[in-house]
Amino acid sequence: MPAASLLPLFGSAAGPGTLGGPAGSGAGGGGRKAAGPGAFRLTEKFVLLLVFSAFITLCFGAIFFLPDSSKLLSGVFFHSAALQPPPPPPGGQPRAPPQPGGGPAAAAAAGGAGSLERIRADHERALREAKETLQKLPEEIRRDIRQDKEKLLQDARGRKEAGAPGLPQRLFRQPVGAVGQEPADPDVRQRREKIKEMMKHAWDNYKRYAWGLNELKPISKQGHSSNLFGNIQGATIVDALDTLYIMEMKEEFKEATEWVEKNLDFNVNAEISVFEVNIRFVGGLLSAYYLSGEEVFRKKAVELGEKLLPAFNTPTGIPWALLNIKSGIGRNWPWASGGSSILAEFGTLHLEFVHLSHLSGNPVFAEKVMNIRKVLNRLDKPEGLYPNYLNPSSGQWGQHHVSIGGLGDSFYEYLLKAWLMSDKTDEDGKKMYYDAVQAIETHLIRKSSGGLTYIAEWKGGLLEHKMGHLTCFAGGMFALGADGAPSDKTGHHIELGAEIARTCHESYDRTRMKLGPEAFRFDGGVEAIATRQNEKYYILRPEVIETYMYMWRLTHDPKYREWGWEAVEALEKHCRVDGGYSGIRDVYHSHESHDDVQQSFFLSETLKYLYLLFSEDDLLPFEHWVFNTEAHPLPVLHKDDGNKEENQK
């Protein structure tokens, strides 16, 4: 309460009729002045003082016990105008200096009077705001506090954006081999043009019937969306960016880039597959940036990478399979061995996350995937093999099921490619890869009575003599890793790759449609043939053609191009429809039954690998590029890259 308002309670020191007045003054003389409207007895003053003290205590106590009272108090007491610096004069002119003639005493008196006035004003304002607050309903108080908090958060975000430079400036230098020469052989050139025409047919129909959606239903001629991507849209666009670029489909690449810039949105409340979003979206954006230099791809890749980081918030740092990218809440597939994470999913983040750190300057991405290595290296491996399931809470293996196909495949691929991408400096990745290959050869690789080499699956020490289409990538992997194997093993690894390529070609050749089934078996008197109905489908998968491409590049044996062309003819005959390309439900049947889905990886992987199979080796050469498991090319991080960039800034 202002000081002036307290004075009537106690009277003036010199006022008449007060205890401080002359003796015997006032009417009636010789005693206390009679009580009247303007005077209080001592007991009355004491009672009023107690009432006033209680009121003040009540006000301040109520303020302290209100929700978020510390915030309210700070607003009441510390946001007053009296505590703010005076505003500058209009026009930026300097303030007038103090006028002469006032000594120190006058200045002190003036300052004291001013301070008293400010104190009175502050006290009045505090009591008024406290009274107004106490008169509000609890709902109104909570609403006001919530609004104030939101405003503070917005202000903090604004300050962060204004004060943080964001991504570091980077001088773009296109890596070697982003563009290649025309094939010298006219027949090869003609075949490559045919594959480009296939890409145009797939792209044009996606654009016509499903633009902006994830995938195309080419029979129904409408969009198709998988729950793997949640509410994120545009999977085919992002997956196809680098294929459009290397095929020099410039107009299509331009319109895809514009869509990414204007429409690709990760601010969605949805649960996504961390693995699928990483290999398709992050990988596709990174590759598009390295090929084209368009800054929007780098920004989008890092933005998405940051949204995936909460997946690593587990006791071990082994990421969840599924993540709500708005809430940051993760979980694993309910069918995955008691809530385990899957080897091929958490083991297929390394290439992309290392590049995210390289492009953002933020080491956290690389640290997350290097921690996965540490966890794995601490664990015992049954027979040197990596089971497909690992519990992210306990850090222990789940079921002892080992596969180089589904659930395990790309983990091994990324060990090798991490070493290659590091310019062969990642010795830990190299050792893990070659140790794993040795265990795979010992326990999983077998030869059929007909002479076909295959990779079986291992379940608790027992072999299942089945090989999946997904496993067929391993032929190319073994050949790619031959150069880093011990000198006495180099030729053996090339030969092993060739044998796997032959087996997978046989799985195609032994069907009626000359397209491979999802899985094929080597038991019950059959070899490289699917025996179960749920294994007879083909969904435009790329793994067999991927191995052909690697084997061609590394051996230049013409049979790999011939086998690739057989696949082109089968795709054109059985999978091409008016609205694009569709998978087949049964490759052993004489009539096509289409599944009505044009997978995004058909444009990203199958057609890209075919195009590279019929291109010269100078297009995306292996010494300068590695492919992620979705066929997105990422440049090798040469040891001198950092120094070059630093010198060019």
Order of alpha helices (4+ residues) and beta strands (2+ residues): alpha-alpha-alpha-alpha-alpha-alpha-beta-beta-alpha-alpha-beta-alpha-alpha-beta-beta-beta-alpha-alpha-alpha-beta-beta-alpha-alpha-beta-beta-beta-beta-beta-alpha-alpha-beta-alpha-alpha-beta-beta-alpha-beta-beta-alpha
